[in-house]
């Protein structure tokens, strides 16, 4: 064998070896992906959780001044049809000294309807104020008796240890009398 033929066979062997290494590596990566997919897929939310992702609420039976509680993602959501007095008080209190400053107009899509996650931002209790005979606190909104947090008629923290306002969930008006939360 001549030296040129030996070099050509050597080059063929190196390129064949490189090809085999790259092919084996690619097959290993594909195999690892196939083995990992069931684990990654198990991290997706369960079907029952996805079913709770949105909640539609018919507002027709709610009278002015009345409040209802619905469940969304396992949390209570307060829906209150505010009176004109509650709306005026909430708008007037926009200029009050607030711990978590937020205008009433930023918390509602329609001033008549207030939609809040009914979980106290201090330790996760459910504040009172939804029922007609519940204490509503000093500011006419909600009162958390566990540690004494007082919320106004816009769900803003006014007094007590809670650091933040009651959260406003993502929601939209599907029609004049139907909202979709989530």
C-alpha positions as CSV (number, residue, x, y, z in Angstrom):
1,X,0.0,0.0,0.0
2,X,1.3,3.4,-0.9
3,X,1.5,6.2,1.6
4,X,-1.2,8.2,-0.2
5,X,-3.7,5.2,0.0
6,X,-2.8,4.8,3.7
7,X,-3.5,8.5,4.4
8,X,-6.8,8.3,2.5
9,X,-7.9,5.2,4.6
10,X,-6.9,7.0,7.8
11,X,-9.0,10.1,6.8
12,X,-11.9,7.9,6.0
13,X,-11.6,6.2,9.4
14,X,-11.6,9.5,11.2
15,X,-14.6,10.9,9.4
16,X,-16.5,7.7,10.0
17,X,-15.6,7.7,13.7
18,X,-16.7,11.4,13.9
19,X,-20.0,10.5,12.2
20,X,-20.6,7.6,14.6
21,X,-19.8,9.7,17.6
22,X,-22.2,12.5,16.4
23,X,-24.9,9.9,15.6
24,X,-24.6,8.2,18.9
25,X,-24.7,11.6,20.8
26,X,-27.8,12.7,18.8
27,X,-29.6,9.3,19.6
28,X,-28.7,9.7,23.2
29,X,-30.1,13.2,23.4
30,X,-33.3,12.0,21.7
31,X,-33.6,9.1,24.1
32,X,-33.1,11.3,27.1
33,X,-35.8,13.7,25.8
34,X,-38.2,10.7,25.4
35,X,-37.5,9.5,28.9
36,X,-37.8,13.0,30.4
37,X,-41.1,13.9,28.7
38,X,-43.5,12.1,31.1
39,X,-41.9,13.8,34.0
40,X,-42.1,17.3,32.4
41,X,-45.7,16.6,31.3
42,X,-46.6,15.7,34.9
43,X,-45.8,19.3,35.9
44,X,-48.7,20.6,33.9
45,X,-51.8,21.5,35.9
46,X,-54.4,18.8,36.4
47,X,-57.7,18.8,34.5
48,X,-59.7,19.7,37.6
49,X,-57.4,22.7,38.2
50,X,-57.7,23.9,34.7
51,X,-61.5,23.6,35.0
52,X,-61.4,26.0,38.0
53,X,-59.2,28.5,36.0
54,X,-62.2,30.6,35.1
55,X,-65.6,31.1,36.8
56,X,-68.6,32.8,35.2
57,X,-71.0,34.6,37.5
58,X,-74.5,35.8,36.7
59,X,-74.9,39.3,38.3
60,X,-78.7,39.5,37.7
61,X,-79.9,38.4,41.1
62,X,-77.6,40.7,43.1
63,X,-79.4,43.8,44.4
64,X,-77.8,47.2,45.0
65,X,-76.0,47.0,48.4
66,X,-75.8,43.2,48.3
67,X,-72.7,41.1,48.2
68,X,-72.1,37.4,47.2
69,X,-69.1,35.1,47.6
70,X,-68.1,32.7,44.8
71,X,-65.1,30.3,44.6
72,X,-62.4,30.8,42.1
73,X,-59.2,28.6,42.2
74,X,-60.2,27.5,45.6
75,X,-60.3,31.0,47.0
76,X,-63.3,33.1,48.0
77,X,-64.1,36.0,45.6
78,X,-66.2,38.8,47.0
79,X,-68.6,40.5,44.5
80,X,-70.4,43.5,45.8
81,X,-72.9,45.7,44.0
82,X,-72.1,49.0,45.6
83,X,-74.5,51.7,46.5
84,X,-74.0,55.2,45.1
85,X,-72.9,56.2,48.7
86,X,-70.3,53.5,48.8
87,X,-69.0,54.5,45.4
88,X,-68.8,58.2,46.4
89,X,-67.1,57.4,49.7
90,X,-64.5,55.1,47.9
91,X,-63.8,57.9,45.4
92,X,-63.5,60.5,48.1
93,X,-61.1,58.2,50.0
94,X,-58.7,58.1,47.0
95,X,-57.0,61.1,48.6
96,X,-56.8,59.6,52.1
97,X,-53.5,58.5,53.6
98,X,-53.5,54.9,52.4
99,X,-50.9,52.2,53.3
100,X,-51.2,50.7,49.8
101,X,-52.2,53.7,47.6
102,X,-54.6,52.8,44.8
103,X,-57.4,54.8,43.3
104,X,-60.9,53.2,43.3
105,X,-61.1,53.6,39.5
106,X,-58.0,51.4,39.2
107,X,-59.7,48.6,41.2
108,X,-63.0,48.4,39.3
109,X,-64.1,48.1,35.7
110,X,-67.6,49.4,36.5
111,X,-67.9,51.5,39.6
112,X,-71.1,49.7,40.6
113,X,-69.4,46.3,40.8
114,X,-66.5,45.5,43.1
115,X,-64.7,42.1,42.6
116,X,-62.1,41.1,45.1
117,X,-60.2,38.0,46.3
118,X,-61.6,37.6,49.8
119,X,-58.4,36.7,51.5
120,X,-56.8,39.0,54.1
121,X,-53.3,40.0,53.0
122,X,-51.9,39.6,56.5
123,X,-52.2,35.9,57.3
124,X,-54.8,34.6,54.7
125,X,-57.9,34.8,56.8
126,X,-61.3,35.5,55.2
127,X,-62.6,38.9,56.3
128,X,-66.1,39.6,57.5
129,X,-68.4,42.0,55.7
130,X,-70.2,40.0,53.0
131,X,-73.4,39.3,55.0
132,X,-75.7,42.1,56.0
133,X,-75.2,41.5,59.7
134,X,-71.4,41.1,59.5
135,X,-69.2,43.8,61.0
136,X,-67.8,45.9,58.1
137,X,-65.0,47.6,60.1
138,X,-64.6,51.3,60.6
139,X,-64.5,52.1,56.9
140,X,-67.6,50.3,55.7
141,X,-65.9,47.5,53.8
142,X,-64.5,44.4,55.4
143,X,-63.1,43.5,58.8
144,X,-60.7,40.7,59.6
145,X,-61.4,39.8,63.3
146,X,-58.3,37.6,63.5
147,X,-55.9,40.5,63.8
148,X,-58.0,43.6,63.3
149,X,-57.5,44.7,59.7
150,X,-60.1,47.1,58.4
151,X,-60.7,47.5,54.6
152,X,-62.8,50.3,53.0
153,X,-65.6,50.0,50.4
154,X,-63.0,49.6,47.7
155,X,-61.1,46.8,49.5
156,X,-58.1,49.0,50.4
157,X,-56.4,48.4,53.7
158,X,-57.0,51.3,56.1
159,X,-56.1,50.0,59.6
160,X,-54.5,46.9,61.1
161,X,-51.5,44.7,60.3
162,X,-52.4,43.8,56.7
163,X,-49.7,45.2,54.3
164,X,-51.7,45.2,51.1
165,X,-55.2,45.9,49.7
166,X,-57.5,42.9,49.0
167,X,-56.4,41.6,45.6
168,X,-58.5,42.2,42.5
169,X,-58.6,39.1,40.4
170,X,-58.4,39.2,36.6
171,X,-62.0,39.5,35.4
172,X,-64.0,40.8,32.5
173,X,-67.6,41.7,31.8
174,X,-68.9,39.2,29.2
175,X,-72.2,41.1,29.1
176,X,-73.9,43.6,31.3
177,X,-75.0,40.9,33.7
178,X,-72.3,38.3,33.4
179,X,-68.6,38.4,34.4
180,X,-65.8,35.9,33.9
181,X,-63.2,35.6,36.6
182,X,-59.8,34.3,35.6
